[in-house]
Amino acid sequence: MTSSTLHDFLEPNLKALREQGLYNEIDSLQGPNGAEIEINGKQLINLSSNNYLGFSNDARLKKSCVEATEEFGVGAGAVRTINGTMTIHDELEKRIAEFKHTEAAIAFQSGFNCNMGAISAVMTKKDAIISDELNHASIIDGCRLSGAKVIRARHQDMDHLRELAKQATESGEYEKVMYISDGVFSMDGDVAKIPEIVEIAQEFGLITYIDDAHGSGVMGGGAGTVKHFGLSDKIDFQIGTLSKAIGVVGGYVAGSRELIDWLKVRARPFLFSTSLTPGSAAACITAFDLMEKEPGTINKLWENGTYLKTGLKELGFDIGHSETPITPCIIGDENLTQKFSRRLLEEGVYAKSIVFPTVPKGTGRVRNMPTAAHTKEMLDQVLAIYEKVGKELGVIS
Ligand SMILES: *Cc1c(COP(=O)(O)O)cnc(C)c1O
């Protein structure tokens, strides 16, 4: 008897996905991921990127990237702990810590990598992690990798968190207990209740870990959700990405000198995967400089977010309870949501549908990500198209 072949596994599973319409076909952009994009020769207004500040195609970031590439080369040549640490990486980490108001910072090749490395560098199978049920996939995987007991907390339910924290700490079963949450939840745009989290963490001695991938460059003047609440010294791990608002690629932990010293010898992607490219590191430094020098860019992002939200609401759409520029337009039924998104695309708006199992059944939505790079005219055009498609499909009257 032999085991089944790879083909025996792939063929029926691919077929099933395609038949159920669940096989995701990927659209390739014919240029930068800006406020407008081109796909298959068609010009579209883009409401699906995480390029919040328009930095991914900013001339100044590109210039820094090219200059650092000329100076240091295209690749770092080794992992950080062998000899893949260049002065540009040190400079980036110093810049991040300064910007986040923490003692130190460590940069990773991606936000995903960062969660895979940072959680398991500190948490072990003797520990427990209380994790918000809507946390990002990379947090879920990072928790699993650590071997710690994972305890699911109801989304943003602080009474539940308190109860779980009490149980976990009083049981005496665990050496350490950590609480992990997204800073800004990407599906609904709601913001973690940092002041209450800090209070509960202090009461029960929890380690705190906030992954602010969607809050960095957006909240707190760019410094993130924790800074927004003025609690930078009260959260142990502040995670950010360099791939969303910062516009490039990478992730980081900002925290105490002691924590960063530890991660630099224990976070496995830092030890066993080649460093960020010098060009990327340099472009990120420029992004931090620009957020400080030109606060108008972040203001524009928020203005655009408010403009789009107000417009959609006035048209009669259900836009949920977002507290950030992320603007869900909740359609409900899964098929209708997908049809809505397809019709938007035909009319010239690229906004992806997000349905079960990514969000609960019956809450299918088109998620709109306005950026600082969108103009009023583009957003007016978006609203006109939403009105047309909404009426056509009977979502609004
Ligand atoms: C996007 C995201 C990540 C992954 O970041 P990348 O830099 O794209 O790998 C991690 N955590 C959260 C909460 C995210 O939203």
The ligand as a Tripos MOL2 file, in Angstrom:
@<TRIPOS>MOLECULE
LIG
   15    15     1     0     0
SMALL
NO_CHARGES

@<TRIPOS>ATOM
      1 C1         -1.2480   43.2150    8.1410 C.3       1 LIG1
      2 C2         -1.0430   42.7420    9.5180 C.ar      1 LIG1
      3 C3          0.0900   42.0130    9.8530 C.ar      1 LIG1
      4 C4          1.0840   41.5550    8.8280 C.3       1 LIG1
      5 O1          1.9140   42.5950    8.4340 O.3       1 LIG1
      6 P1          2.8590   42.4400    7.1460 P.3       1 LIG1
      7 O2          3.8890   43.4710    7.3650 O.co2     1 LIG1
      8 O3          2.0080   42.6630    5.9600 O.co2     1 LIG1
      9 O4          3.4220   41.0610    7.2070 O.co2     1 LIG1
     10 C5          0.2630   41.6730   11.1800 C.ar      1 LIG1
     11 N1         -0.6330   42.0090   12.1260 N.ar      1 LIG1
     12 C6         -1.7530   42.6900   11.8320 C.ar      1 LIG1
     13 C7         -2.7140   43.0490   12.9270 C.3       1 LIG1
     14 C8         -1.9950   43.0840   10.5150 C.ar      1 LIG1
     15 O5         -3.1050   43.7570   10.2200 O.3       1 LIG1
@<TRIPOS>BOND
     1     1     2 1
     2     2     3 ar
     3     2    14 ar
     4     3     4 1
     5     3    10 ar
     6     4     5 1
     7     5     6 1
     8     6     7 2
     9     6     8 1
    10     6     9 1
    11    10    11 ar
    12    11    12 ar
    13    12    13 1
    14    12    14 ar
    15    14    15 1
@<TRIPOS>SUBSTRUCTURE
     1 LIG1         1 GROUP 0 **** ****
